[in-house]
Amino acid sequence: MANNASAEKANRKSEARRLHNRYYAKTTRNAIRDLRNTKDKKAAEESAPKVFSMIDKLAKSGLIHKNKASNLKSGLQVYINKLA
């Protein structure tokens, strides 16, 4: 339990940040899942820059590590290249 005003404010801020971060992380995971489930190469190529941008923003804000972001983007690009 917060003991003073500054601790209460810190709790409010951390809760707001947690909800904000959770929203963007979940939205990005859904976009990645949708891209991986796409069977049409043209549609996948059109949505890839948007998904890559979302991944980069998560890495920039520290929600995921920059190497994980790179690995995700690489794996998605390999998947897109394999589509007929």
HTML snippet that shows the backbone in 3Dmol.js (N, CA, C, O; Angstrom):
<script src="https://3Dmol.org/build/3Dmol-min.js"></script>
<div id="view" style="width:600px;height:400px;position:relative"></div>
<script>
const pdb = `
ATOM      1  N   MET A   1       0.837  -1.181   0.000  1.00  0.00           N
ATOM      2  CA  MET A   1       0.000   0.000   0.000  1.00  0.00           C
ATOM      3  C   MET A   1       0.881   1.244   0.000  1.00  0.00           C
ATOM      4  O   MET A   1       1.927   1.288   0.648  1.00  0.00           O
ATOM      5  N   ALA A   2       0.433   2.248  -0.740  1.00  0.00           N
ATOM      6  CA  ALA A   2       1.209   3.488  -0.835  1.00  0.00           C
ATOM      7  C   ALA A   2       1.189   4.224   0.499  1.00  0.00           C
ATOM      8  O   ALA A   2       0.160   4.315   1.168  1.00  0.00           O
ATOM      9  N   ASN A   3       2.354   4.745   0.862  1.00  0.00           N
ATOM     10  CA  ASN A   3       2.504   5.376   2.166  1.00  0.00           C
ATOM     11  C   ASN A   3       2.389   6.889   2.125  1.00  0.00           C
ATOM     12  O   ASN A   3       2.112   7.521   3.145  1.00  0.00           O
ATOM     13  N   ASN A   4       2.600   7.475   0.948  1.00  0.00           N
ATOM     14  CA  ASN A   4       2.517   8.927   0.846  1.00  0.00           C
ATOM     15  C   ASN A   4       2.017   9.319  -0.535  1.00  0.00           C
ATOM     16  O   ASN A   4       1.764   8.463  -1.383  1.00  0.00           O
ATOM     17  N   ALA A   5       1.878  10.619  -0.750  1.00  0.00           N
ATOM     18  CA  ALA A   5       1.270  11.106  -1.988  1.00  0.00           C
ATOM     19  C   ALA A   5       2.105  10.734  -3.207  1.00  0.00           C
ATOM     20  O   ALA A   5       1.551  10.362  -4.242  1.00  0.00           O
ATOM     21  N   SER A   6       3.416  10.827  -3.103  1.00  0.00           N
ATOM     22  CA  SER A   6       4.249  10.520  -4.261  1.00  0.00           C
ATOM     23  C   SER A   6       4.174   9.035  -4.608  1.00  0.00           C
ATOM     24  O   SER A   6       4.232   8.674  -5.784  1.00  0.00           O
ATOM     25  N   ALA A   7       4.047   8.178  -3.613  1.00  0.00           N
ATOM     26  CA  ALA A   7       3.924   6.742  -3.876  1.00  0.00           C
ATOM     27  C   ALA A   7       2.573   6.437  -4.518  1.00  0.00           C
ATOM     28  O   ALA A   7       2.485   5.574  -5.392  1.00  0.00           O
ATOM     29  N   GLU A   8       1.536   7.128  -4.099  1.00  0.00           N
ATOM     30  CA  GLU A   8       0.217   6.933  -4.719  1.00  0.00           C
ATOM     31  C   GLU A   8       0.242   7.365  -6.178  1.00  0.00           C
ATOM     32  O   GLU A   8      -0.319   6.692  -7.043  1.00  0.00           O
ATOM     33  N   LYS A   9       0.900   8.500  -6.449  1.00  0.00           N
ATOM     34  CA  LYS A   9       1.001   8.962  -7.827  1.00  0.00           C
ATOM     35  C   LYS A   9       1.815   7.976  -8.670  1.00  0.00           C
ATOM     36  O   LYS A   9       1.463   7.694  -9.815  1.00  0.00           O
ATOM     37  N   ALA A  10       2.896   7.459  -8.099  1.00  0.00           N
ATOM     38  CA  ALA A  10       3.700   6.480  -8.822  1.00  0.00           C
ATOM     39  C   ALA A  10       2.875   5.247  -9.159  1.00  0.00           C
ATOM     40  O   ALA A  10       3.016   4.684 -10.245  1.00  0.00           O
ATOM     41  N   ASN A  11       2.013   4.820  -8.235  1.00  0.00           N
ATOM     42  CA  ASN A  11       1.136   3.671  -8.504  1.00  0.00           C
ATOM     43  C   ASN A  11       0.164   3.975  -9.632  1.00  0.00           C
ATOM     44  O   ASN A  11      -0.075   3.129 -10.493  1.00  0.00           O
ATOM     45  N   ARG A  12      -0.397   5.177  -9.632  1.00  0.00           N
ATOM     46  CA  ARG A  12      -1.327   5.557 -10.704  1.00  0.00           C
ATOM     47  C   ARG A  12      -0.613   5.568 -12.052  1.00  0.00           C
ATOM     48  O   ARG A  12      -1.130   5.056 -13.045  1.00  0.00           O
ATOM     49  N   LYS A  13       0.572   6.155 -12.077  1.00  0.00           N
ATOM     50  CA  LYS A  13       1.323   6.241 -13.330  1.00  0.00           C
ATOM     51  C   LYS A  13       1.726   4.856 -13.837  1.00  0.00           C
ATOM     52  O   LYS A  13       1.621   4.571 -15.030  1.00  0.00           O
ATOM     53  N   SER A  14       2.186   4.004 -12.929  1.00  0.00           N
ATOM     54  CA  SER A  14       2.626   2.682 -13.362  1.00  0.00           C
ATOM     55  C   SER A  14       1.450   1.853 -13.870  1.00  0.00           C
ATOM     56  O   SER A  14       1.602   1.073 -14.810  1.00  0.00           O
ATOM     57  N   GLU A  15       0.290   2.015 -13.262  1.00  0.00           N
ATOM     58  CA  GLU A  15      -0.904   1.302 -13.735  1.00  0.00           C
ATOM     59  C   GLU A  15      -1.310   1.790 -15.124  1.00  0.00           C
ATOM     60  O   GLU A  15      -1.660   0.987 -15.989  1.00  0.00           O
ATOM     61  N   ALA A  16      -1.264   3.097 -15.335  1.00  0.00           N
ATOM     62  CA  ALA A  16      -1.603   3.654 -16.641  1.00  0.00           C
ATOM     63  C   ALA A  16      -0.619   3.159 -17.696  1.00  0.00           C
ATOM     64  O   ALA A  16      -1.026   2.782 -18.795  1.00  0.00           O
ATOM     65  N   ARG A  17       0.675   3.159 -17.367  1.00  0.00           N
ATOM     66  CA  ARG A  17       1.691   2.669 -18.305  1.00  0.00           C
ATOM     67  C   ARG A  17       1.493   1.194 -18.602  1.00  0.00           C
ATOM     68  O   ARG A  17       1.632   0.763 -19.747  1.00  0.00           O
ATOM     69  N   ARG A  18       1.169   0.420 -17.575  1.00  0.00           N
ATOM     70  CA  ARG A  18       0.976  -1.017 -17.760  1.00  0.00           C
ATOM     71  C   ARG A  18      -0.160  -1.282 -18.739  1.00  0.00           C
ATOM     72  O   ARG A  18      -0.034  -2.125 -19.628  1.00  0.00           O
ATOM     73  N   LEU A  19      -1.273  -0.564 -18.579  1.00  0.00           N
ATOM     74  CA  LEU A  19      -2.405  -0.748 -19.486  1.00  0.00           C
ATOM     75  C   LEU A  19      -2.049  -0.313 -20.907  1.00  0.00           C
ATOM     76  O   LEU A  19      -2.415  -0.979 -21.876  1.00  0.00           O
ATOM     77  N   HIS A  20      -1.345   0.793 -21.024  1.00  0.00           N
ATOM     78  CA  HIS A  20      -0.926   1.288 -22.334  1.00  0.00           C
ATOM     79  C   HIS A  20      -0.013   0.271 -23.013  1.00  0.00           C
ATOM     80  O   HIS A  20      -0.213  -0.068 -24.180  1.00  0.00           O
ATOM     81  N   ASN A  21       0.993  -0.215 -22.279  1.00  0.00           N
ATOM     82  CA  ASN A  21       1.931  -1.178 -22.836  1.00  0.00           C
ATOM     83  C   ASN A  21       1.243  -2.486 -23.202  1.00  0.00           C
ATOM     84  O   ASN A  21       1.548  -3.082 -24.235  1.00  0.00           O
ATOM     85  N   ARG A  22       0.318  -2.935 -22.359  1.00  0.00           N
ATOM     86  CA  ARG A  22      -0.383  -4.186 -22.617  1.00  0.00           C
ATOM     87  C   ARG A  22      -1.217  -4.085 -23.892  1.00  0.00           C
ATOM     88  O   ARG A  22      -1.277  -5.032 -24.676  1.00  0.00           O
ATOM     89  N   TYR A  23      -1.863  -2.927 -24.099  1.00  0.00           N
ATOM     90  CA  TYR A  23      -2.675  -2.728 -25.296  1.00  0.00           C
ATOM     91  C   TYR A  23      -1.820  -2.835 -26.560  1.00  0.00           C
ATOM     92  O   TYR A  23      -2.171  -3.560 -27.491  1.00  0.00           O
ATOM     93  N   TYR A  24      -0.701  -2.112 -26.591  1.00  0.00           N
ATOM     94  CA  TYR A  24       0.117  -2.105 -27.794  1.00  0.00           C
ATOM     95  C   TYR A  24       0.811  -3.442 -28.024  1.00  0.00           C
ATOM     96  O   TYR A  24       0.979  -3.857 -29.170  1.00  0.00           O
ATOM     97  N   ALA A  25       1.213  -4.116 -26.961  1.00  0.00           N
ATOM     98  CA  ALA A  25       1.838  -5.429 -27.119  1.00  0.00           C
ATOM     99  C   ALA A  25       0.830  -6.434 -27.667  1.00  0.00           C
ATOM    100  O   ALA A  25       1.159  -7.212 -28.563  1.00  0.00           O
ATOM    101  N   LYS A  26      -0.378  -6.427 -27.147  1.00  0.00           N
ATOM    102  CA  LYS A  26      -1.401  -7.360 -27.606  1.00  0.00           C
ATOM    103  C   LYS A  26      -1.805  -7.059 -29.046  1.00  0.00           C
ATOM    104  O   LYS A  26      -1.994  -7.980 -29.842  1.00  0.00           O
ATOM    105  N   THR A  27      -1.936  -5.785 -29.385  1.00  0.00           N
ATOM    106  CA  THR A  27      -2.297  -5.398 -30.740  1.00  0.00           C
ATOM    107  C   THR A  27      -1.237  -5.874 -31.730  1.00  0.00           C
ATOM    108  O   THR A  27      -1.561  -6.354 -32.817  1.00  0.00           O
ATOM    109  N   THR A  28       0.019  -5.739 -31.350  1.00  0.00           N
ATOM    110  CA  THR A  28       1.108  -6.183 -32.221  1.00  0.00           C
ATOM    111  C   THR A  28       1.107  -7.697 -32.361  1.00  0.00           C
ATOM    112  O   THR A  28       1.301  -8.215 -33.461  1.00  0.00           O
ATOM    113  N   ARG A  29       0.890  -8.415 -31.258  1.00  0.00           N
ATOM    114  CA  ARG A  29       0.834  -9.876 -31.343  1.00  0.00           C
ATOM    115  C   ARG A  29      -0.301 -10.330 -32.258  1.00  0.00           C
ATOM    116  O   ARG A  29      -0.137 -11.283 -33.021  1.00  0.00           O
ATOM    117  N   ASN A  30      -1.443  -9.659 -32.188  1.00  0.00           N
ATOM    118  CA  ASN A  30      -2.559 -10.008 -33.062  1.00  0.00           C
ATOM    119  C   ASN A  30      -2.212  -9.746 -34.524  1.00  0.00           C
ATOM    120  O   ASN A  30      -2.557 -10.540 -35.398  1.00  0.00           O
ATOM    121  N   ALA A  31      -1.527  -8.630 -34.791  1.00  0.00           N
ATOM    122  CA  ALA A  31      -1.144  -8.304 -36.163  1.00  0.00           C
ATOM    123  C   ALA A  31      -0.156  -9.333 -36.702  1.00  0.00           C
ATOM    124  O   ALA A  31      -0.239  -9.724 -37.867  1.00  0.00           O
ATOM    125  N   ILE A  32       0.779  -9.772 -35.862  1.00  0.00           N
ATOM    126  CA  ILE A  32       1.739 -10.799 -36.273  1.00  0.00           C
ATOM    127  C   ILE A  32       1.014 -12.101 -36.573  1.00  0.00           C
ATOM    128  O   ILE A  32       1.299 -12.762 -37.572  1.00  0.00           O
ATOM    129  N   ARG A  33       0.076 -12.469 -35.707  1.00  0.00           N
ATOM    130  CA  ARG A  33      -0.684 -13.698 -35.915  1.00  0.00           C
ATOM    131  C   ARG A  33      -1.473 -13.626 -37.225  1.00  0.00           C
ATOM    132  O   ARG A  33      -1.502 -14.591 -37.989  1.00  0.00           O
ATOM    133  N   ASP A  34      -2.109 -12.488 -37.482  1.00  0.00           N
ATOM    134  CA  ASP A  34      -2.885 -12.344 -38.716  1.00  0.00           C
ATOM    135  C   ASP A  34      -1.980 -12.437 -39.949  1.00  0.00           C
ATOM    136  O   ASP A  34      -2.352 -13.037 -40.957  1.00  0.00           O
ATOM    137  N   LEU A  35      -0.797 -11.839 -39.857  1.00  0.00           N
ATOM    138  CA  LEU A  35       0.135 -11.905 -40.988  1.00  0.00           C
ATOM    139  C   LEU A  35       0.596 -13.339 -41.226  1.00  0.00           C
ATOM    140  O   LEU A  35       0.698 -13.777 -42.372  1.00  0.00           O
ATOM    141  N   ARG A  36       0.873 -14.067 -40.153  1.00  0.00           N
ATOM    142  CA  ARG A  36       1.314 -15.461 -40.298  1.00  0.00           C
ATOM    143  C   ARG A  36       0.197 -16.356 -40.848  1.00  0.00           C
ATOM    144  O   ARG A  36       0.477 -17.374 -41.481  1.00  0.00           O
ATOM    145  N   ASN A  37      -1.053 -15.985 -40.612  1.00  0.00           N
ATOM    146  CA  ASN A  37      -2.177 -16.791 -41.097  1.00  0.00           C
ATOM    147  C   ASN A  37      -2.601 -16.413 -42.505  1.00  0.00           C
ATOM    148  O   ASN A  37      -3.484 -17.054 -43.076  1.00  0.00           O
ATOM    149  N   THR A  38      -1.989 -15.387 -43.072  1.00  0.00           N
ATOM    150  CA  THR A  38      -2.327 -14.957 -44.421  1.00  0.00           C
ATOM    151  C   THR A  38      -1.724 -15.920 -45.439  1.00  0.00           C
ATOM    152  O   THR A  38      -0.553 -16.286 -45.347  1.00  0.00           O
ATOM    153  N   LYS A  39      -2.533 -16.321 -46.402  1.00  0.00           N
ATOM    154  CA  LYS A  39      -2.054 -17.222 -47.448  1.00  0.00           C
ATOM    155  C   LYS A  39      -1.794 -16.481 -48.754  1.00  0.00           C
ATOM    156  O   LYS A  39      -1.187 -17.039 -49.669  1.00  0.00           O
ATOM    157  N   ASP A  40      -2.243 -15.237 -48.853  1.00  0.00           N
ATOM    158  CA  ASP A  40      -2.094 -14.440 -50.061  1.00  0.00           C
ATOM    159  C   ASP A  40      -0.825 -13.590 -49.959  1.00  0.00           C
ATOM    160  O   ASP A  40      -0.690 -12.772 -49.048  1.00  0.00           O
ATOM    161  N   LYS A  41       0.090 -13.786 -50.888  1.00  0.00           N
ATOM    162  CA  LYS A  41       1.383 -13.086 -50.817  1.00  0.00           C
ATOM    163  C   LYS A  41       1.207 -11.583 -50.956  1.00  0.00           C
ATOM    164  O   LYS A  41       1.868 -10.820 -50.252  1.00  0.00           O
ATOM    165  N   LYS A  42       0.336 -11.145 -51.844  1.00  0.00           N
ATOM    166  CA  LYS A  42       0.164  -9.703 -52.060  1.00  0.00           C
ATOM    167  C   LYS A  42      -0.366  -9.029 -50.799  1.00  0.00           C
ATOM    168  O   LYS A  42       0.109  -7.963 -50.410  1.00  0.00           O
ATOM    169  N   ALA A  43      -1.342  -9.651 -50.172  1.00  0.00           N
ATOM    170  CA  ALA A  43      -1.900  -9.084 -48.939  1.00  0.00           C
ATOM    171  C   ALA A  43      -0.859  -9.056 -47.827  1.00  0.00           C
ATOM    172  O   ALA A  43      -0.795  -8.106 -47.047  1.00  0.00           O
ATOM    173  N   ALA A  44      -0.046 -10.105 -47.762  1.00  0.00           N
ATOM    174  CA  ALA A  44       0.998 -10.166 -46.743  1.00  0.00           C
ATOM    175  C   ALA A  44       2.040  -9.079 -46.968  1.00  0.00           C
ATOM    176  O   ALA A  44       2.495  -8.448 -46.014  1.00  0.00           O
ATOM    177  N   GLU A  45       2.422  -8.857 -48.224  1.00  0.00           N
ATOM    178  CA  GLU A  45       3.404  -7.822 -48.527  1.00  0.00           C
ATOM    179  C   GLU A  45       2.868  -6.433 -48.217  1.00  0.00           C
ATOM    180  O   GLU A  45       3.630  -5.548 -47.827  1.00  0.00           O
ATOM    181  N   GLU A  46       1.568  -6.233 -48.385  1.00  0.00           N
ATOM    182  CA  GLU A  46       0.978  -4.928 -48.100  1.00  0.00           C
ATOM    183  C   GLU A  46       0.903  -4.654 -46.598  1.00  0.00           C
ATOM    184  O   GLU A  46       1.085  -3.515 -46.167  1.00  0.00           O
ATOM    185  N   SER A  47       0.640  -5.676 -45.812  1.00  0.00           N
ATOM    186  CA  SER A  47       0.503  -5.468 -44.371  1.00  0.00           C
ATOM    187  C   SER A  47       1.839  -5.543 -43.627  1.00  0.00           C
ATOM    188  O   SER A  47       1.923  -5.128 -42.471  1.00  0.00           O
ATOM    189  N   ALA A  48       2.875  -6.063 -44.269  1.00  0.00           N
ATOM    190  CA  ALA A  48       4.171  -6.247 -43.600  1.00  0.00           C
ATOM    191  C   ALA A  48       4.776  -4.943 -43.072  1.00  0.00           C
ATOM    192  O   ALA A  48       5.211  -4.922 -41.920  1.00  0.00           O
ATOM    193  N   PRO A  49       4.828  -3.856 -43.847  1.00  0.00           N
ATOM    194  CA  PRO A  49       5.444  -2.631 -43.305  1.00  0.00           C
ATOM    195  C   PRO A  49       4.750  -2.112 -42.047  1.00  0.00           C
ATOM    196  O   PRO A  49       5.404  -1.602 -41.137  1.00  0.00           O
ATOM    197  N   LYS A  50       3.440  -2.242 -41.999  1.00  0.00           N
ATOM    198  CA  LYS A  50       2.697  -1.794 -40.825  1.00  0.00           C
ATOM    199  C   LYS A  50       3.060  -2.641 -39.599  1.00  0.00           C
ATOM    200  O   LYS A  50       3.266  -2.113 -38.506  1.00  0.00           O
ATOM    201  N   VAL A  51       3.133  -3.954 -39.800  1.00  0.00           N
ATOM    202  CA  VAL A  51       3.470  -4.855 -38.700  1.00  0.00           C
ATOM    203  C   VAL A  51       4.917  -4.638 -38.259  1.00  0.00           C
ATOM    204  O   VAL A  51       5.209  -4.626 -37.063  1.00  0.00           O
ATOM    205  N   PHE A  52       5.820  -4.469 -39.220  1.00  0.00           N
ATOM    206  CA  PHE A  52       7.217  -4.218 -38.873  1.00  0.00           C
ATOM    207  C   PHE A  52       7.355  -2.931 -38.073  1.00  0.00           C
ATOM    208  O   PHE A  52       8.145  -2.860 -37.132  1.00  0.00           O
ATOM    209  N   SER A  53       6.595  -1.926 -38.442  1.00  0.00           N
ATOM    210  CA  SER A  53       6.622  -0.659 -37.711  1.00  0.00           C
ATOM    211  C   SER A  53       6.136  -0.846 -36.280  1.00  0.00           C
ATOM    212  O   SER A  53       6.705  -0.278 -35.348  1.00  0.00           O
ATOM    213  N   MET A  54       5.093  -1.636 -36.107  1.00  0.00           N
ATOM    214  CA  MET A  54       4.575  -1.906 -34.758  1.00  0.00           C
ATOM    215  C   MET A  54       5.629  -2.615 -33.917  1.00  0.00           C
ATOM    216  O   MET A  54       5.807  -2.295 -32.742  1.00  0.00           O
ATOM    217  N   ILE A  55       6.327  -3.576 -34.514  1.00  0.00           N
ATOM    218  CA  ILE A  55       7.365  -4.305 -33.797  1.00  0.00           C
ATOM    219  C   ILE A  55       8.500  -3.360 -33.404  1.00  0.00           C
ATOM    220  O   ILE A  55       9.003  -3.419 -32.282  1.00  0.00           O
ATOM    221  N   ASP A  56       8.896  -2.494 -34.328  1.00  0.00           N
ATOM    222  CA  ASP A  56       9.966  -1.535 -34.035  1.00  0.00           C
ATOM    223  C   ASP A  56       9.584  -0.598 -32.895  1.00  0.00           C
ATOM    224  O   ASP A  56      10.427  -0.257 -32.065  1.00  0.00           O
ATOM    225  N   LYS A  57       8.331  -0.182 -32.847  1.00  0.00           N
ATOM    226  CA  LYS A  57       7.884   0.708 -31.772  1.00  0.00           C
ATOM    227  C   LYS A  57       7.929   0.011 -30.416  1.00  0.00           C
ATOM    228  O   LYS A  57       8.266   0.629 -29.406  1.00  0.00           O
ATOM    229  N   LEU A  58       7.589  -1.279 -30.395  1.00  0.00           N
ATOM    230  CA  LEU A  58       7.686  -2.023 -29.138  1.00  0.00           C
ATOM    231  C   LEU A  58       9.139  -2.115 -28.679  1.00  0.00           C
ATOM    232  O   LEU A  58       9.429  -1.979 -27.491  1.00  0.00           O
ATOM    233  N   ALA A  59      10.044  -2.344 -29.619  1.00  0.00           N
ATOM    234  CA  ALA A  59      11.459  -2.443 -29.258  1.00  0.00           C
ATOM    235  C   ALA A  59      11.992  -1.088 -28.797  1.00  0.00           C
ATOM    236  O   ALA A  59      12.779  -1.012 -27.854  1.00  0.00           O
ATOM    237  N   LYS A  60      11.565  -0.036 -29.460  1.00  0.00           N
ATOM    238  CA  LYS A  60      12.032   1.303 -29.105  1.00  0.00           C
ATOM    239  C   LYS A  60      11.600   1.686 -27.699  1.00  0.00           C
ATOM    240  O   LYS A  60      12.350   2.335 -26.970  1.00  0.00           O
ATOM    241  N   SER A  61      10.395   1.288 -27.319  1.00  0.00           N
ATOM    242  CA  SER A  61       9.887   1.637 -25.990  1.00  0.00           C
ATOM    243  C   SER A  61      10.345   0.651 -24.920  1.00  0.00           C
ATOM    244  O   SER A  61      10.057   0.845 -23.739  1.00  0.00           O
ATOM    245  N   GLY A  62      11.056  -0.407 -25.320  1.00  0.00           N
ATOM    246  CA  GLY A  62      11.607  -1.340 -24.353  1.00  0.00           C
ATOM    247  C   GLY A  62      10.672  -2.470 -23.960  1.00  0.00           C
ATOM    248  O   GLY A  62      10.967  -3.212 -23.023  1.00  0.00           O
ATOM    249  N   LEU A  63       9.558  -2.616 -24.649  1.00  0.00           N
ATOM    250  CA  LEU A  63       8.637  -3.704 -24.326  1.00  0.00           C
ATOM    251  C   LEU A  63       9.177  -5.054 -24.781  1.00  0.00           C
ATOM    252  O   LEU A  63       8.925  -6.077 -24.144  1.00  0.00           O
ATOM    253  N   ILE A  64       9.912  -5.052 -25.872  1.00  0.00           N
ATOM    254  CA  ILE A  64      10.607  -6.254 -26.301  1.00  0.00           C
ATOM    255  C   ILE A  64      12.049  -5.858 -26.615  1.00  0.00           C
ATOM    256  O   ILE A  64      12.332  -4.693 -26.894  1.00  0.00           O
ATOM    257  N   HIS A  65      12.947  -6.819 -26.571  1.00  0.00           N
ATOM    258  CA  HIS A  65      14.348  -6.552 -26.845  1.00  0.00           C
ATOM    259  C   HIS A  65      14.544  -6.312 -28.332  1.00  0.00           C
ATOM    260  O   HIS A  65      13.811  -6.858 -29.156  1.00  0.00           O
ATOM    261  N   LYS A  66      15.527  -5.501 -28.675  1.00  0.00           N
ATOM    262  CA  LYS A  66      15.755  -5.178 -30.083  1.00  0.00           C
ATOM    263  C   LYS A  66      16.113  -6.417 -30.899  1.00  0.00           C
ATOM    264  O   LYS A  66      15.774  -6.498 -32.079  1.00  0.00           O
ATOM    265  N   ASN A  67      16.799  -7.389 -30.279  1.00  0.00           N
ATOM    266  CA  ASN A  67      17.121  -8.614 -31.006  1.00  0.00           C
ATOM    267  C   ASN A  67      15.879  -9.453 -31.260  1.00  0.00           C
ATOM    268  O   ASN A  67      15.756 -10.083 -32.311  1.00  0.00           O
ATOM    269  N   LYS A  68      14.960  -9.465 -30.306  1.00  0.00           N
ATOM    270  CA  LYS A  68      13.700 -10.191 -30.510  1.00  0.00           C
ATOM    271  C   LYS A  68      12.917  -9.546 -31.641  1.00  0.00           C
ATOM    272  O   LYS A  68      12.322 -10.238 -32.467  1.00  0.00           O
ATOM    273  N   ALA A  69      12.918  -8.219 -31.677  1.00  0.00           N
ATOM    274  CA  ALA A  69      12.219  -7.512 -32.756  1.00  0.00           C
ATOM    275  C   ALA A  69      12.818  -7.893 -34.101  1.00  0.00           C
ATOM    276  O   ALA A  69      12.096  -8.148 -35.065  1.00  0.00           O
ATOM    277  N   SER A  70      14.129  -7.929 -34.156  1.00  0.00           N
ATOM    278  CA  SER A  70      14.809  -8.291 -35.394  1.00  0.00           C
ATOM    279  C   SER A  70      14.472  -9.721 -35.810  1.00  0.00           C
ATOM    280  O   SER A  70      14.223  -9.991 -36.985  1.00  0.00           O
ATOM    281  N   ASN A  71      14.466 -10.636 -34.835  1.00  0.00           N
ATOM    282  CA  ASN A  71      14.139 -12.030 -35.140  1.00  0.00           C
ATOM    283  C   ASN A  71      12.696 -12.180 -35.611  1.00  0.00           C
ATOM    284  O   ASN A  71      12.424 -12.962 -36.521  1.00  0.00           O
ATOM    285  N   LEU A  72      11.771 -11.443 -35.004  1.00  0.00           N
ATOM    286  CA  LEU A  72      10.368 -11.496 -35.428  1.00  0.00           C
ATOM    287  C   LEU A  72      10.227 -11.014 -36.871  1.00  0.00           C
ATOM    288  O   LEU A  72       9.572 -11.659 -37.691  1.00  0.00           O
ATOM    289  N   LYS A  73      10.845  -9.880 -37.168  1.00  0.00           N
ATOM    290  CA  LYS A  73      10.737  -9.321 -38.517  1.00  0.00           C
ATOM    291  C   LYS A  73      11.372 -10.249 -39.540  1.00  0.00           C
ATOM    292  O   LYS A  73      10.838 -10.426 -40.635  1.00  0.00           O
ATOM    293  N   SER A  74      12.499 -10.836 -39.193  1.00  0.00           N
ATOM    294  CA  SER A  74      13.177 -11.747 -40.103  1.00  0.00           C
ATOM    295  C   SER A  74      12.308 -12.974 -40.378  1.00  0.00           C
ATOM    296  O   SER A  74      12.174 -13.406 -41.523  1.00  0.00           O
ATOM    297  N   GLY A  75      11.723 -13.526 -39.326  1.00  0.00           N
ATOM    298  CA  GLY A  75      10.872 -14.698 -39.502  1.00  0.00           C
ATOM    299  C   GLY A  75       9.643 -14.414 -40.337  1.00  0.00           C
ATOM    300  O   GLY A  75       9.224 -15.241 -41.146  1.00  0.00           O
ATOM    301  N   LEU A  76       9.064 -13.233 -40.136  1.00  0.00           N
ATOM    302  CA  LEU A  76       7.904 -12.855 -40.937  1.00  0.00           C
ATOM    303  C   LEU A  76       8.289 -12.673 -42.401  1.00  0.00           C
ATOM    304  O   LEU A  76       7.544 -13.073 -43.296  1.00  0.00           O
ATOM    305  N   GLN A  77       9.455 -12.070 -42.647  1.00  0.00           N
ATOM    306  CA  GLN A  77       9.886 -11.858 -44.022  1.00  0.00           C
ATOM    307  C   GLN A  77      10.169 -13.186 -44.713  1.00  0.00           C
ATOM    308  O   GLN A  77       9.864 -13.343 -45.895  1.00  0.00           O
ATOM    309  N   VAL A  78      10.741 -14.133 -43.999  1.00  0.00           N
ATOM    310  CA  VAL A  78      10.974 -15.472 -44.561  1.00  0.00           C
ATOM    311  C   VAL A  78       9.637 -16.106 -44.933  1.00  0.00           C
ATOM    312  O   VAL A  78       9.501 -16.707 -45.998  1.00  0.00           O
ATOM    313  N   TYR A  79       8.647 -15.967 -44.043  1.00  0.00           N
ATOM    314  CA  TYR A  79       7.333 -16.527 -44.327  1.00  0.00           C
ATOM    315  C   TYR A  79       6.727 -15.901 -45.580  1.00  0.00           C
ATOM    316  O   TYR A  79       6.183 -16.601 -46.434  1.00  0.00           O
ATOM    317  N   ILE A  80       6.827 -14.576 -45.680  1.00  0.00           N
ATOM    318  CA  ILE A  80       6.255 -13.875 -46.845  1.00  0.00           C
ATOM    319  C   ILE A  80       6.954 -14.318 -48.115  1.00  0.00           C
ATOM    320  O   ILE A  80       6.298 -14.536 -49.133  1.00  0.00           O
ATOM    321  N   ASN A  81       8.276 -14.455 -48.078  1.00  0.00           N
ATOM    322  CA  ASN A  81       9.028 -14.856 -49.267  1.00  0.00           C
ATOM    323  C   ASN A  81       8.675 -16.264 -49.715  1.00  0.00           C
ATOM    324  O   ASN A  81       8.770 -16.568 -50.904  1.00  0.00           O
ATOM    325  N   LYS A  82       8.267 -17.138 -48.789  1.00  0.00           N
ATOM    326  CA  LYS A  82       7.925 -18.516 -49.151  1.00  0.00           C
ATOM    327  C   LYS A  82       6.534 -18.647 -49.754  1.00  0.00           C
ATOM    328  O   LYS A  82       6.220 -19.653 -50.391  1.00  0.00           O
ATOM    329  N   LEU A  83       5.691 -17.619 -49.552  1.00  0.00           N
ATOM    330  CA  LEU A  83       4.338 -17.695 -50.108  1.00  0.00           C
ATOM    331  C   LEU A  83       4.406 -17.723 -51.626  1.00  0.00           C
ATOM    332  O   LEU A  83       5.251 -17.074 -52.241  1.00  0.00           O
ATOM    333  N   ALA A  84       3.481 -18.505 -52.226  1.00  0.00           N
ATOM    334  CA  ALA A  84       3.476 -18.619 -53.689  1.00  0.00           C
ATOM    335  C   ALA A  84       2.731 -17.452 -54.318  1.00  0.00           C
ATOM    336  O   ALA A  84       2.622 -17.376 -55.542  1.00  0.00           O
TER     337      ALA A  84
END
`;
const viewer = $3Dmol.createViewer("view");
viewer.addModel(pdb, "pdb");
viewer.setStyle({}, {cartoon: {color: "spectrum"}});
viewer.zoomTo();
viewer.render();
</script>
